[in-house]
Amino acid sequence: MVGPLATASEPHSYDLCEQHALRLTVPKGWEVVRHEGEFAAPDRSDDELTALAEAVREAGRSDRPAPPPEPDVSSGRRGHLRVLPDPIS
């Protein structure tokens, strides 16, 4: 079924814009059922934009506690790579 964008998550479906929905093709043996009528523009919602702005604001706060430092974990093994001095010419 090809129709307007879903308002909720639908398994096994694609959310396509009108341009791409009209150009959709399927393999041989499959049938496409197209939505009759025009594709209505979705209602604008500021919820997602507000949530994004709040997340950015929260990430930029300086009064947040710093994450605990990573513990220094040493395996006791020496690495196999070495730093060599520059050769003297």
Secondary structure, DSSP 4 states (H G I P E B T S, - for coil): -B-SPPSS--TT-----HHHHHT----TT----BPSSPPPPPPP-SHHHHHHHHHHHHHH-SSSPPPPPPP----SPPPS--PPPPPP-
